[in-house]
Amino acid sequence: MPEFEERCEKFTQRGNPLFIPEMPGGDDGARNVFVAIGSHNAIGVSPFGIDRIQNPKESSISKSYGILKETLFANS
């Protein structure tokens, strides 16, 4: 989704929190999760197709969530 950043900006106008209930999975979703959370303080994202990942430990979305887990919960 080339306009992902612009859509996030529109949904966060007037102080609204960003929650993305559906977004593309795969490599695009793996990148966009960082944009949503890092740039727009998203309270959650839910990519499509994670239930069909053949090798979860090697998928790009799993790796992104692993990085977020290490970063966000490092001091927990």
Secondary structure, 3 states (H helix, E strand, C coil): CCCHHHHHHHHCHHHCCCEEEEECCHHHHHHHHHHHHHHHCCCEEEECCHHHCCCHHHCHHHHHHHHHHHHHCCCC
